[in-house]
């Protein structure tokens, strides 16, 4: 009997870690939190931070002297994030039953990490390493989908900081891509909504959060976000998706 009990206890100790490991290897959010923990503080001075934002968005060229160390210091965090984007699911464990008090601390960190990813891609492209830059931009597209998953509008607006620069940058370099790289980009586009993100789902969740807030406190009188403004942003991102598709198609026509 003692032998059987010891065997069962040993089995339980093996099963629990295996279950935990399975969750860790399929839920990208757990990896992203590890990347967040390793992120270094962004530049303290406003001018450098503004340059970082412009480079990450594709509005300014890469500046090695001012931004190189910042990207280097975050290399491990970026590598974890980029690997995590290949995982099949992302569950942030958001407690929407708390209504407007739902903790969303991950979004501020995701915004920084997404821009870091864009800055790294800009650096690679500036060095002529376009194929590697493409991989980083594609990771940015996948990251945007994970950041937005099951989120309200603030999640999608945070995700856009990673998505839009990647779409625009890939459209610019499309003429330099070979057939295999163009197929990679096309596959990534097919995996996301036509408007880049699921804006309708986010609006539904906004309504649910507002309903919860009113249930918790009947005095709450918060309005829903403007549908017209959401439609405007959605149309902008959809235009970026279409522009990238058009860029890829023009290269195909040119090569025929």
MARPAMI-953488 format. One record per residue (C-alpha): residue number from 1; residue in one letter; chain; z, x, y. Coordinates in pm, 1 decimal. Example, Ala and Ser with C-alpha at 12.3 -4.5 7.8 and 13.67 -1.06 7.14 Angstrom:
! residues 2
k:r:c:up:east:north
1:A:A:780.0:1230.0:-450.0
2:S:A:714.0:1367.0:-106.0
END
This chain:
! residues 256
k:r:c:up:east:north
1:X:A:0.0:0.0:0.0
2:X:A:89.9:281.9:239.6
3:X:A:-247.5:441.0:174.7
4:X:A:-428.0:112.9:254.5
5:X:A:-232.1:65.1:578.5
6:X:A:-307.0:419.8:690.7
7:X:A:-674.7:366.3:611.5
8:X:A:-684.8:45.1:817.2
9:X:A:-511.4:211.9:1112.5
10:X:A:-756.7:498.8:1099.3
11:X:A:-1042.3:249.6:1098.6
12:X:A:-904.0:75.3:1405.7
13:X:A:-877.0:401.6:1596.8
14:X:A:-1238.7:472.1:1517.0
15:X:A:-1366.2:125.9:1608.9
16:X:A:-1205.2:103.6:1954.0
17:X:A:-1354.6:424.6:2093.3
18:X:A:-1691.9:331.9:1943.4
19:X:A:-1689.4:-2.7:2123.9
20:X:A:-1588.8:163.8:2448.7
21:X:A:-1858.3:426.0:2406.4
22:X:A:-2119.2:156.0:2341.6
23:X:A:-2027.5:-20.3:2667.2
24:X:A:-2037.0:306.5:2856.7
25:X:A:-2382.0:394.1:2729.1
26:X:A:-2543.5:58.9:2812.5
27:X:A:-2377.8:-41.5:3142.4
28:X:A:-2523.9:166.3:3423.1
29:X:A:-2246.1:63.4:3664.3
30:X:A:-1996.2:282.0:3478.7
31:X:A:-2220.3:583.5:3530.6
32:X:A:-2278.4:499.5:3895.3
33:X:A:-1903.3:491.8:3955.9
34:X:A:-1884.9:842.6:3811.0
35:X:A:-2161.1:949.8:4049.7
36:X:A:-1976.0:786.6:4340.1
37:X:A:-1662.7:981.3:4248.6
38:X:A:-1855.3:1308.4:4266.9
39:X:A:-2033.6:1237.0:4595.4
40:X:A:-1949.0:1465.4:4884.0
41:X:A:-1886.0:1332.1:5232.3
42:X:A:-2198.5:1284.4:5444.7
43:X:A:-2253.7:1500.5:5755.4
44:X:A:-1984.3:1441.9:6014.2
45:X:A:-2198.8:1469.9:6326.4
46:X:A:-2401.4:1165.8:6426.9
47:X:A:-2726.1:1352.3:6495.4
48:X:A:-2741.3:1498.0:6143.4
49:X:A:-2651.6:1163.8:5988.9
50:X:A:-2928.6:994.8:6184.1
51:X:A:-3172.8:1263.1:6067.5
52:X:A:-3054.6:1207.0:5710.4
53:X:A:-3124.7:833.9:5744.4
54:X:A:-3472.3:895.8:5889.1
55:X:A:-3565.7:1148.0:5618.9
56:X:A:-3435.8:921.6:5342.3
57:X:A:-3639.5:631.1:5479.9
58:X:A:-3953.0:842.4:5514.0
59:X:A:-3956.1:818.3:5893.9
60:X:A:-3899.8:1193.6:5951.3
61:X:A:-4010.2:1505.5:5760.0
62:X:A:-3770.3:1698.0:5540.7
63:X:A:-3543.1:1945.1:5724.8
64:X:A:-3410.9:2210.4:5487.2
65:X:A:-3188.5:2383.1:5743.1
66:X:A:-2998.6:2068.1:5835.0
67:X:A:-2999.2:1870.6:5509.9
68:X:A:-3050.0:2116.6:5224.7
69:X:A:-2680.8:2190.4:5165.5
70:X:A:-2590.5:1820.2:5172.4
71:X:A:-2840.1:1744.5:4894.9
72:X:A:-2738.5:2054.3:4698.4
73:X:A:-2370.3:1959.9:4718.5
74:X:A:-2454.9:1620.1:4567.7
75:X:A:-2685.8:1739.3:4292.4
76:X:A:-2451.4:1643.9:4008.5
77:X:A:-2394.7:1295.6:4151.5
78:X:A:-2771.1:1248.5:4190.8
79:X:A:-2842.2:1359.7:3835.6
80:X:A:-2587.0:1114.6:3696.8
81:X:A:-2731.4:834.9:3909.9
82:X:A:-3090.5:910.3:3807.7
83:X:A:-3001.0:913.7:3438.8
84:X:A:-2807.2:588.4:3479.1
85:X:A:-3113.3:410.6:3619.4
86:X:A:-3274.1:430.7:3275.1
87:X:A:-2995.7:226.5:3113.8
88:X:A:-3084.6:-134.1:3025.2
89:X:A:-2812.5:-322.5:3213.6
90:X:A:-2580.7:-299.1:3511.9
91:X:A:-2266.8:-511.2:3541.6
92:X:A:-2052.5:-435.6:3846.0
93:X:A:-1780.4:-673.5:3727.1
94:X:A:-1778.9:-865.6:4054.2
95:X:A:-1497.4:-1123.6:4083.4
96:X:A:-1682.0:-1405.9:4254.4
97:X:A:-1395.1:-1639.7:4177.2
98:X:A:-1227.1:-1472.3:4475.9
99:X:A:-1495.7:-1607.4:4706.0
100:X:A:-1541.7:-1399.8:5023.5
101:X:A:-1258.6:-1169.7:4911.4
102:X:A:-1466.0:-1036.6:4621.5
103:X:A:-1435.3:-654.5:4631.0
104:X:A:-1772.7:-490.4:4701.7
105:X:A:-1665.4:-131.8:4768.6
106:X:A:-1946.9:-7.8:4547.1
107:X:A:-2210.8:-113.5:4799.1
108:X:A:-2114.9:135.5:5070.8
109:X:A:-2127.3:414.2:4813.6
110:X:A:-2455.2:284.9:4671.5
111:X:A:-2612.4:290.8:5017.4
112:X:A:-2525.4:659.4:5060.1
113:X:A:-2633.5:752.3:4707.2
114:X:A:-2962.5:564.8:4742.1
115:X:A:-3042.0:747.0:5065.4
116:X:A:-2946.2:1078.4:4904.8
117:X:A:-3197.2:1001.3:4631.2
118:X:A:-3466.2:937.4:4892.7
119:X:A:-3379.7:1262.6:5071.0
120:X:A:-3407.9:1458.8:4747.3
121:X:A:-3751.3:1307.1:4681.7
122:X:A:-3861.1:1399.3:5035.5
123:X:A:-3747.0:1756.1:4974.6
124:X:A:-3941.0:1780.7:4649.2
125:X:A:-4254.7:1636.7:4809.7
126:X:A:-4225.9:1880.1:5102.6
127:X:A:-4219.2:2165.2:4851.0
128:X:A:-4534.8:2037.8:4682.3
129:X:A:-4346.9:1916.3:4373.7
130:X:A:-4497.8:1569.7:4392.6
131:X:A:-4464.1:1486.5:4022.3
132:X:A:-4087.9:1545.2:4039.5
133:X:A:-4066.7:1349.9:4364.3
134:X:A:-4238.8:1056.1:4192.1
135:X:A:-3972.0:1056.5:3920.4
136:X:A:-3699.0:1048.8:4186.9
137:X:A:-3864.8:765.7:4382.0
138:X:A:-3903.6:566.8:4059.6
139:X:A:-3532.9:621.2:3992.3
140:X:A:-3475.0:480.3:4340.8
141:X:A:-3670.4:166.2:4251.9
142:X:A:-3468.7:118.0:3933.1
143:X:A:-3144.6:188.2:4120.9
144:X:A:-3231.5:-83.9:4371.7
145:X:A:-3259.4:-340.1:4093.2
146:X:A:-2920.5:-238.7:3953.9
147:X:A:-2752.0:-248.5:4295.7
148:X:A:-2893.9:-595.5:4359.8
149:X:A:-2816.2:-735.6:4014.4
150:X:A:-2605.9:-1053.9:4033.5
151:X:A:-2540.8:-980.7:4399.9
152:X:A:-2527.7:-1175.4:4723.7
153:X:A:-2747.8:-1089.8:5019.8
154:X:A:-2543.5:-785.5:5115.8
155:X:A:-2615.8:-641.3:4771.4
156:X:A:-2989.5:-692.9:4819.2
157:X:A:-2987.1:-548.7:5170.8
158:X:A:-2802.8:-244.7:5032.3
159:X:A:-3055.2:-219.3:4749.4
160:X:A:-3343.2:-230.2:4996.4
161:X:A:-3228.4:102.2:5145.8
162:X:A:-3332.8:258.2:4816.1
163:X:A:-3629.1:33.1:4734.1
164:X:A:-3833.6:24.7:5055.3
165:X:A:-3850.2:403.4:5113.6
166:X:A:-3953.8:454.6:4751.9
167:X:A:-4231.5:194.6:4775.3
168:X:A:-4365.5:334.2:5103.5
169:X:A:-4346.6:696.3:4989.6
170:X:A:-4523.3:624.2:4661.8
171:X:A:-4797.4:441.6:4853.1
172:X:A:-4847.7:753.4:5068.6
173:X:A:-4873.5:994.6:4775.0
174:X:A:-5076.6:763.4:4548.9
175:X:A:-5402.5:955.3:4613.1
176:X:A:-5236.4:1270.4:4475.0
177:X:A:-5123.4:1111.4:4148.2
178:X:A:-5297.8:1153.7:3814.3
179:X:A:-5366.2:864.6:3578.3
180:X:A:-5039.2:905.4:3386.2
181:X:A:-4832.5:907.9:3704.5
182:X:A:-5012.9:603.5:3839.7
183:X:A:-4936.0:425.6:3513.5
184:X:A:-4567.2:515.8:3554.9
185:X:A:-4563.6:364.4:3901.0
186:X:A:-4752.9:54.9:3787.5
187:X:A:-4504.9:2.9:3503.3
188:X:A:-4214.3:24.0:3748.8
189:X:A:-4380.6:-233.0:3975.6
190:X:A:-4433.6:-473.9:3689.1
191:X:A:-4061.4:-458.2:3611.0
192:X:A:-3953.1:-587.8:3953.0
193:X:A:-4008.1:-922.2:4131.5
194:X:A:-4315.6:-965.7:4353.5
195:X:A:-4081.9:-967.4:4654.7
196:X:A:-3910.4:-649.7:4531.6
197:X:A:-3575.7:-822.7:4477.2
198:X:A:-3462.3:-1169.9:4369.6
199:X:A:-3389.8:-1321.6:4709.5
200:X:A:-3367.1:-1680.4:4581.1
201:X:A:-3098.7:-1583.7:4330.2
202:X:A:-2902.1:-1407.8:4604.8
203:X:A:-2915.6:-1717.4:4825.1
204:X:A:-2790.9:-1931.2:4537.1
205:X:A:-2499.7:-1692.2:4492.1
206:X:A:-2428.5:-1704.6:4865.8
207:X:A:-2396.5:-2082.1:4834.4
208:X:A:-2165.8:-2045.1:4533.9
209:X:A:-1943.2:-1797.5:4720.2
210:X:A:-1927.8:-2030.5:5020.7
211:X:A:-1834.8:-2323.7:4795.8
212:X:A:-1558.4:-2115.1:4640.1
213:X:A:-1433.3:-2014.6:4984.8
214:X:A:-1411.3:-2378.8:5092.2
215:X:A:-1233.6:-2471.6:4770.9
216:X:A:-977.3:-2196.1:4828.8
217:X:A:-939.6:-2286.9:5196.3
218:X:A:-1077.0:-2625.0:5311.5
219:X:A:-1061.5:-2502.4:5672.4
220:X:A:-1336.5:-2248.3:5613.1
221:X:A:-1641.3:-2330.0:5824.3
222:X:A:-1873.3:-2037.3:5753.9
223:X:A:-2248.3:-2107.9:5773.1
224:X:A:-2504.7:-2006.8:5514.2
225:X:A:-2727.2:-1712.0:5608.1
226:X:A:-3048.2:-1808.9:5785.0
227:X:A:-3314.0:-1891.7:5526.8
228:X:A:-3582.4:-1806.7:5783.6
229:X:A:-3446.1:-1452.7:5827.3
230:X:A:-3414.3:-1408.2:5451.8
231:X:A:-3774.7:-1522.0:5411.6
232:X:A:-3878.0:-1271.7:5678.3
233:X:A:-3709.7:-979.5:5502.5
234:X:A:-3840.8:-1096.5:5165.1
235:X:A:-4194.0:-1106.8:5306.2
236:X:A:-4157.4:-753.0:5442.1
237:X:A:-4053.5:-613.8:5105.1
238:X:A:-4324.1:-814.0:4927.9
239:X:A:-4571.9:-654.4:5167.6
240:X:A:-4445.3:-309.3:5069.5
241:X:A:-4493.4:-394.0:4702.3
242:X:A:-4847.1:-519.1:4769.4
243:X:A:-4928.3:-209.8:4975.2
244:X:A:-4828.5:17.6:4688.9
245:X:A:-5034.0:-185.4:4442.6
246:X:A:-5331.4:-168.5:4678.8
247:X:A:-5288.1:207.6:4711.4
248:X:A:-5291.2:250.5:4335.2
249:X:A:-5596.0:23.0:4299.6
250:X:A:-5789.7:213.2:4567.6
251:X:A:-5735.4:540.5:4381.6
252:X:A:-5864.8:381.1:4059.9
253:X:A:-6177.4:255.7:4241.5
254:X:A:-6231.0:597.6:4399.7
255:X:A:-6215.5:771.7:4062.0
256:X:A:-6468.4:545.5:3893.7
END
